[in-house]
Amino acid sequence: MNMDIPLFPANRAPLSPIYPWPNGQKAALFLAVDVDAESAWTAKDPKNYERLVTMSFGGYEARIGVAKMLELFRDYEVKATFFIPGWTVDAHPAMCEAIQKDGHEIAHHGYHHLMPDPGAPHILEEIDRGLDSLKKRLGVVPVGYRAPVGESCEELRVLLKERGFQYSSSWRDDVRPYRQVLADGTPGVVELPATMTFDDWMYGLTHRYSPRPLFPREHVLSIWNDEMEETRDWGGLITTVLHPQVSGRPMRLKILREFLQATREYGDVWITTGQEIATHFEKCEAEDSSRA
Ligand SMILES: [Zn+2]
């Protein structure tokens, strides 16, 4: 097979700069929630809309999951970023207004939650339709974006920059924020990298298409706390990928509560939104370049 793969890394951004976190904090927790609702399932197959039990996995978010997560975040007095597909905003406006009312950041997560695979015909429409829904229904012009199904490509990165996004949180290749560099060498958006370690779907969701045992609280907390503690020692960024159809379930919410408690007990982990973290990064970046 003739594999015509270029002889340089796919990500040509320089190593992430080591900027201090604000107010003497040692690390940051980017508390991020993906409110896919039913679009997680219709994105796999539009016919799933007629499969009512399959739909009900996503439907849990508007009925129970989001409200329970909002309650938890109120108790802990933390602000999160909610990445919401446009379809979810259109189909569940009241749920999204409740998120907004609590002062959380609303960010972009596609329209139908379709994966931005290179060359896919829907890349532009997913971005622009998503922007329209957030604007029309919530009056929000989002600064943050997370790729549905966690994939990205050059066309998408260029589009994010053109549409004025400040940051993306999709890539898996760092433990600190960095500035993306586009294929033409110009700067892209700020990247707030994520890790599968903090994707609750991996541990807490089982269904017909991927039946598997769930991970118990002890296992998930052990993984999450170990990763958080070590990332904190490194002075890095901890990014979550939570879903209300998973973490909004009773015992999964307990895991999230205990994880937030453990993180908060350190007293020096900045628990905040993507916008705050990206803005802090840009401030440090500007200071750095004015010194250079
Ligand atoms: Zn998603």
Residues whose N, C-alpha, C, O or C-beta is under 5 A from the ligand:
A	BS01	ZN	D34 D36 P148 V149
